[in-house]
Amino acid sequence: MRRHAIVVGGGIGGLATALALRRIGWQATVLERAAELGEIGAGMSQAPNALRALAELGVEEQARAVGAPTYSSGNLRTPDGRHLQQARPGDATALLAFARADLHRVLLEAVPTGWIRPDAEVTAIRQNADGVTVGFGGGELTADLVIAADGIRSTVRRLLWPDAPPPRFLGRTAWLGIAQVPGLPGSMTMGPGGYFLIHPIARGRAYWAYVTTADAPGVRYDQEKTEVARRVGTWHDPIPALVEATPGEAVIHIDICDLDPLPAYVRGRVALLGDAAHAMSPDRGQGAGQSIEDAVVLAAALAGEHTVDAALRRYDADRRPRTQATARGARKDGDRIISKAAHRAMVTMIRMMPARWWRKGIAADGNATWRWRPPRLPSPATRP
């Protein structure tokens, strides 16, 4: 009898999980609380670890077709335009940048027809020896396993881990946007108390993000575009022009939060995945990538173990150390990059570092996070 999982959440992590389950011969139902599936946010980059995981899901080629190489980690600048490090013509880059909606669409199109149920907000979970029952608006379903990929404010996490702390504000806020500006190579401009990130994305567009300190969460402005333009108006080209080219209604303002580490990602036959388990700051560009890794590792454990319980123990043991270390590192990187006190020292250190050392560090195998390789999933042709 074909095994069945319920995936809560239809974002990048949830869809990646559905694809991974399909690769190992499971069936999945994806419950998405929104009436229509879509991806919240603007853009992102994916590192080699995530691209290898997409290859295991069978969608690497489609993902690369909607991505664009970005030299953001090789082009570091100060607000007056000086380069701290500069990519050379012909340099390789390990990063691929996407509009979040484009990568989400690639995953969505690969999920089998009928697996996704929109407008299905989860309200209850019950477990017994036979499986897990999920109550949601419109009914209930029972399955062998539930995988919660419902984000940093996960309903499933709240229901089954009621004592876990809520998301923690990190003292940073960000404005995000996408503009029709072609030809930008990608860069990161480091100012005292803030940085401005640019990634080229498909169809002649550029994604940008301005991250800075904030005393409290929830502060918003009547004209968000005007506010971010005021803050970076004297920074080097093309930053002011990029903000100006962004439609005002398309500028997104978010506060940056993460989660305190959990002692386990599994409770009974329920597993947390992606931001529901280990939401992290964006400062290592690993949030979505770690959720895609989670999906592949979970499917490999289910394919390799004799019982679901054993597979979930293996998933928890494999993923918790790596994802929690990545979250800690992202938090520390963000604190360091955004610190006004540390800005001068950091700029001096980067400027004095030999370019060949810097290029080695941002190569595809330049750090332990990027060197990760996924477990192999059975191909559709070899799957039992």
N, C-alpha and C positions, 0 to 999 in steps of 0.2 A: 504494500500500500504506500502510495506517494506521501511523503511527509509534507506538512503544511506549517508555515510560519506567518504570523501577523507582524507587519512592520508598521510602527507608528511614526508617521512623518514622511512627507513626500518631497523633502529637499534633496540636496546632493547626496548626503549620507544615506538617506532612506532608499533612494533609487539605486545607488551603488549596491546596497544590501540586497535589494530585490534581484539585481543582475547576478550577484555572486551566488545567491541561493539557486537561481535558475541554472547556473553552470554546474552545480552539484546534484541536480535532479530534484530539488525541492520545488514546491509551489508556494507562492506568497500572495498575501493580500496586503496592500499598502493603504492604510487609513490616513487620510489627509484632512485636517479640519477646515482648510480653506475650500470655498466653493469651486475655485479654479486653481489648478496647479501652476505655480510660477516660483521664481527665485527672488528673494528679497536681497537688495544690495546692488552694487554697481559692478565692480571688477575685482580681479584677484590674479595672482600668479601661482603656478604649480611647479614644484621642484621635481627632480628626477625620481624621488621615492614615490610620489603620487602618480607620475606618468607610468612608472612600471606597474603600479597597482591597476591603473586603467587598462594597461595591456592585458593583465590577467582577466579582466572583465570582458575583454574582446572589443573594446571601444577606443583603443589608443589612436588608431588611424582617423576615426571620426573626430576625436577630440583635437588632434593636431590640425585637422582641416579648419577648425573654427578658432584656433589659438594663434598667437603671434609671439615670436621671440622677443624678449625684453632684456635690455642691458642695464636695468635699474641698479643691480648690485655692482656693476662695473663703472657706472657714472655717478660719482659722489661729488656734490657741489656745496658751496656755501651760498647764502642768500644774495651776495653780490655777484655771483656767477662764476667765481673761481672754482676750478676743478681740484678736488682732493685726490681722486683717482679717476682715470678716464679710459674707457674702452677704446681699443684701436680698431680701425677698419679691418674686417676679416676675423676678428676675435669670435670664438665660439661663446655661446651663452647657455647655461644649464636651465634657464627659466623659460616657461611658456606662459603668456598672459592671456586671460579670457575675460569677456563679459560674463558675469555669473550666469545670466540667463542663457547664454550660448552653450556653456558646458552642461547646465541643467537640461537643456533641450536634447543634447546628445544622449544623455542617460535615459531621459523619458521616452525617446523614440525607440530605445532598445528593450524597454520593459514590455513583456507580452501584453497584448490587448486583454482587457478585462481584469487585470491584476490591481488596478488602482481605484479606490473609492473616495472621491472627494466629498466635502461637506459631511465629514464623519469625525466629529470631535470626541475623543475618548473621555469617558466619565468614570469608569470603574474597571478594576481588574480582580479576578478571582482565580485562585490556583487550587488544584487537587492532584491526586496521583495520576489522573488521566490526561492532564494538560492544563492549559490556561484559557480562561474565558475573558474576553474584552467587551465591555459595554460601551456603546457610543451612540451618538445621536442617530437614530434610525434602526437600532437593533443591537445584536450582540453576535460574536463569533467565538468559536473555540478552536484552538490550534495546539500543536506540539510545543510551540515556542513563540515568545513575543520578543521583538527587538525594538527598543525605544530609540528612535532617531528624531525626536521631536524638539531638539534645540535646547538652548541654555535655560529656558524656563519650562522644561519638560514636565508635562502633566504626569507621566509615568514615574519619573523620578520623585515627584512630590508625593504621589500615592504610596509608593513602596519604600521610599527613603524619607519619611516625614521629618526626621530630625536633621537632615542634611541642611547646611546653611544655604541661603539664597545666593544668587549671583553677587559678586563683590565688585563694587566700583573701584577702578584703578587710578582715579585721579586724572583721567585723560578723556578727551572728546575728539571727534573726528567729523569732518565734512568730506563727502564723497561725490563724485560726478563723472559723467561720460560726455565728451564733446566730440564733434565731427572735426577733428584736427589730424590729418594724416602725416606720416613721415617722422614721428618722434621716436627716438631709439629707446626711451626709458631712462629714468634717472631718479636719484634721491637727493634732495637738497636738505641739508641739516642746519637748522637755525637754533639759537638759544631758546629752549622751551618749546620747540616744535619742529616738525619736518614735513616736507612736501614730496609725495611719491607720484611718479608718472609711469604708466605702462601703456605701450601701444596695444590695441586690440583689433579684432577683425573689422573689415569693411571701412578702413580709413579713419578709425576712431581712436581716441585716447581716454584711458581711465586715469583719474587722479584722486588723491586722498591727502588732505591736510590734517595732521594729528598734532594736538597741543594739550597743554595742561588745563585742568578745570577744577575749581574748588568743590563743586557739587554736581551730581547728575541732574538731568532734567531741565537745564537752562536752555531755552530756545529763543529764537529771534523771529520777528515778523517777516523779515526778508533774509533768509539764510544765505543766499548768494551774495547779497550786499555785505553781510558781516564777514564772510570768508574773504571777499575781495578787499575789504578794508585791512584785514590782517596780513595779506600777502601782496598788497598793491605795489610795494617797493622792491619786491624780490625780482630776481633776474627773469628775462624772457626764457621760455614762453609761459611762465606761470600765470601772470595777470591775464594774458590773452586766453589761456586755456580756461580759466574760471569765467571770463567774459563770454566765451563761446558756448558755455553750458546753459541750457534752458533753466530758468529760475526754478521751475517746478520739479526739475530733475535733480536738484542738489539735495542730497540726503545728509542729515545730521544725526549722528549716533553717539552714545556714550560707550566707552570701552570697559568691559567687565570680564571677569573670569570666574571659575568655580574653585572652591577649596577641594583638595583631593578626597575622594571617597576610599573607604577601606576595601571595597569590592565593587565591581561593575555588574555583578550578577546577584539576583535574589530568586531562588527557585528556578523556574523556567523562563525568567525574564532577564534580558541583558540590555544594558545601556550602551549606546554607541554614539560616536561623534560628540557634538556639543552637549548632549544630554549627559554624557559621562565626564567629559574633560574640556569644557569650553575654555579657550585660551585667548590671550590678546593676539592681535594680528602681527606682532613685531617680528616673527619668524616666518610669516606667510604659510603656516602649517595647519590652520584650522580645518579647512575642507580636506586637505591632503590626508590628515590623520584619520578623518572619518572614512575616506576611501580605503585607507590601509585597514582600518577596523573591519570593514565589510569583507575584504579578502581573507583576513586571518580568521574571522569567525566561520566563514564558509569552509575554509580548509580544515578547521578543527571539526566541524560537523561531518565532513567527508572522511576524516581520518580516525575518528573515535567510534566506538561501538554504541555509545549511548549519548543522548543529548546532554545529560548531566556532566559526563566526562568532557564533552566538547566545550561546554560553558566554563568548566574549571580551567581548561587549557587556554581558552580565549582570555579569561581574566588574568591568568598568570603571564601570558604573552604581552598583552596590551597595556596593562596598568603601569608597569614600570616605564615603558617607553613614552606613553602619552603624558604621564604626570611629570616626567623629566622635561619633556618638550614644553609643557605649560609653564613649569618653573623657569626655564630658560627664556621663554618669550616674555614673561613678566619682568625678569631682570633686564633683558635687552631693552624693553620699552622704558623702564625706569632710567636706564643709563642714557639712552638716546635723547630722552625728553628733558633730562636734568639741565637746568641753566648753569648750575655750579660746575658740572662736569663737561660742559660743552667745549670750552677752550682746550682742555686737555685732550678730549677725544679728537677734535679737529687736528690738533698738532700731531697726535699719534698716527692718524690715518695719512696725513700728508707726508710724514717722514717714512712710512712703510714702503719698501721697494715695491714697484709695480708688479714684479714677477711673483713676489710673495702673495700679494693681494689676489692676483689672477689664479694662483694655485688654490687659495682658500675658497674661491667662488666657482671652481670647476665642479663638474658633476659628482666627483668623488672627493670633494674638498672638505666635507665634514661628515660626522657620523649620522646625522639626521638624513642627509641626502643619499648616503651610501646604502641605506636599507633596501633589501630586496624581498619581494613578496614570496610567500609559499605558492607552489604551483597548484592551480585548480585544474580538474579534468576538463579537457576540451569536449565540446558537444559530441564529437565523433567517437570519443573513447569512454564517455560517461555510461555507466551501467543502465 
